[in-house]
Amino acid sequence: MSYFIGIVIIIISYILEITLLQSIALAGVIPNLLLIVVISFAYLRGRRHGMIFGMAAGLLFDLANGSLLGINAFAFMLLGYLAGYFHRIYTKEDYTLIYCMIAAADFLYSLYYYAIEFMLRYRLALREYMRLVCLPELVYTVLTAIPVYLLLSHVNDGIVRMEYKEE
């Protein structure tokens, strides 16, 4: 049941990312809502969920955007798996760790995207990319992560209660 709910949330997040968030772009960037969802679920549910949701979110992104199939799936899956390691030290009251993880994941994803999309085409303006795209997106993603993580935390509590009742 948790996988089904997670996939539905990923689809809704992607729809929001390509519709609503496009209209409120700041400095030409939008927050990476799929990354927020993947890292949040990995933190709340563990490595396995993080890897599966990361693969699903990345494949959805690859299929919908027409990019090379698997490029984003691999990145989201790896980031979800790594974030899932912190599930064991998850505490409901500590929000600092999750926001730092989302910031680090967004930064690593931006570097990965730069390496795949720009460096391989011999566009080496890393400083420009960091200043104009990476840092504004990172700030916007972390600010967006605050309400999104709180919402996903409540959804996760409901999933845990449903799983507990089923047992």
PyMOL commands that set and color helices and strands:
alter all, ss='L'
color gray80, all
select helices_A, chain A and resi 2-18+20-23+33-45+47-65+71-89+96-117+119-121+126-166
alter helices_A, ss='H'
color red, helices_A
deselect
rebuild
show_as cartoon
